[in-house]
Amino acid sequence: MTSLIDVIFLLLLFFMLSSTFARQGELPLDLAMGGAATAPETPPAFLQLHENSLRLDAAEITHDALRQELATRGEGLVLLALGEGVSAQAFADVLHLLQGLSGWNLAVLGAMP
């Protein structure tokens, strides 16, 4: 009986260590690296994320309207400034929204007061 428990334990340990876990909900965040920069054709979109609001170029906007506005602009750079008290979920929601738009690059700025 003891040897059977040892074999079951070893099998359990083997399968736990050899399995891979799916990374569901992972959001890729590409970091800008140094190099030659080219001038963008469109001006960057300045996005401010606050605790209870979202602003695009100093105008209040909803998530759906943001998606439509960026889709009409084509492609470019989004400068995302985070306000104080912004939750990780709100930040992840904006990342997920921008991930669905092709042609847009993201640069996250430091926290703003």
Buried (B, 14 or more C-beta within 10 A) or exposed (E): EEEEEEEEEEEEEEEEEEEEEEEEEEEEEEEEEEEEEEEEEEEEBBBBBBEEEBBBEEEEBEEEEBBEBBBEBEBBBBBBBBBEEBEEEBBEBBBEBBEEBEEBBBEBEEEEE
